[in-house]
Amino acid sequence: MRKILIGTSLALAGSGAMAQTSITLYGATDLYLGFASGTTTQQRINEGGHVASQIGFKGSEDLGGGLSAVFQLEAGVSTDTGAGNILATGVTAAGSFGFTRQAYAGLSGSWGQLLMGRQYTPIFRNTWRVDPFGNNSVFSPAILWAQTDSLGTSFSPWAARAENAIAYFSPTTNAIQGSLMYGPGEVPGNSSGHYYGGSISYVAPTFLVGYGYQQKNQGSPVAIVANPVVTKAHALSFSYEPGPWRVGGTWGYQQSDAAGTPKATLMMLYGSVNVGNGQLMAGVGRRDVANSANDQTSFTLGYNYDLSKRTVLYARYQRISNSGAGLVSLGTIPITKPGDSGSLIGFGVMHKF
């Protein structure tokens, strides 16, 4: 990370004063060589097998009295092509570049943070911190949370991010931590795209347990729905780390209020252990759709080797198994036939700056 300190002249009560602003340029580049086998086979170089490739700016200004102004702008980058890779309202063309990973501003103090903009949701934060794969969008079993198979076209899966959102996050130094978020859909006279979320957790030096909630309305400002279907998600997470090893997991469910839509129950279990300059990780995920045979089981095994504090070599093995007529593909596994299963092996490098 590159940090820049800027002295800003302020006039306070008729006297000159200097306020210090820090701005950090940061990012990550991550590429892996993948060998996938499903309905067909595929070899490719892709990004984000360990950490999503990104570039961003974040900063703060000391306002005095323990109060600071903060901001963050973060863009996703497909480092295999150089294009942008996170879509959002108004950024809908594949490959478009925008600060769609995070874009917010707010205030921070001993009381916590109050932020407005596009930001990570409470339920995502709650599950992310117990997952050794970091809810990675390629290899983590947590990808099962984002699947809509057999749940109808009006179902809204959990959201990693909410835009046009205002959120409060309590201090991370407290044992009891919580957050609240609201994102208006911004459609006049209509509730399309409304988002509500929250979390509460207990954090100790070696143990944490948390609960996250999300309510997401169908639709958006560019896809208005006359009577939006509401989908709710609940997630309980835990982690125990007494030394060089850690275990953790998540259990929860999500369901929409559309007539005849089944509930999807999800469970993930994780384990990791430090081995020399590296870390060995494993995770298993299960997605059960009520009153349906269309379920999924995923398994990931991974190893990271730290070349330095900022550069990592990694290897991953992932397996996704569909039962019944399930049609879910994780990562880049090419599955196009209901009931097919597949696997992905990846070897990659990640560098943070």
Sequence and secondary structure as in RCSB ss.txt:
>XXXX:A:sequence
MRKILIGTSLALAGSGAMAQTSITLYGATDLYLGFASGTTTQQRINEGGHVASQIGFKGSEDLGGGLSAVFQLEA
GVSTDTGAGNILATGVTAAGSFGFTRQAYAGLSGSWGQLLMGRQYTPIFRNTWRVDPFGNNSVFSPAILWAQTDS
LGTSFSPWAARAENAIAYFSPTTNAIQGSLMYGPGEVPGNSSGHYYGGSISYVAPTFLVGYGYQQKNQGSPVAIV
ANPVVTKAHALSFSYEPGPWRVGGTWGYQQSDAAGTPKATLMMLYGSVNVGNGQLMAGVGRRDVANSANDQTSFT
LGYNYDLSKRTVLYARYQRISNSGAGLVSLGTIPITKPGDSGSLIGFGVMHKF
>XXXX:A:secstr
 EEEEEEEEEEETTEEEEEEEEEEEEEEEEEEEEEEESSSEEEEEEE SSS  EEEEEEEEEEETTEEEEEEEEE
EEETTTTEE   BTTB STT   S SEEEEEEEETTEEEEEEEEE HHHHHHHTT TTTT TTT GGGGGG  TT
S TT     SEEEEEEEEE  TTSSEEEEEEEE   BTTB TT EEEEEEEEE SSEEEEEEEEEEES BTTB  
SS  EEEEEEEEEEE SSSEEEEEEEEEEEE STT   EEEEEEEEEEEETTEEEEEEEEEEEETT S  EEEEE
EEEEEESSSSEEEEEEEEEEEE TT     TT    STT  EEEEEEEEEEE 
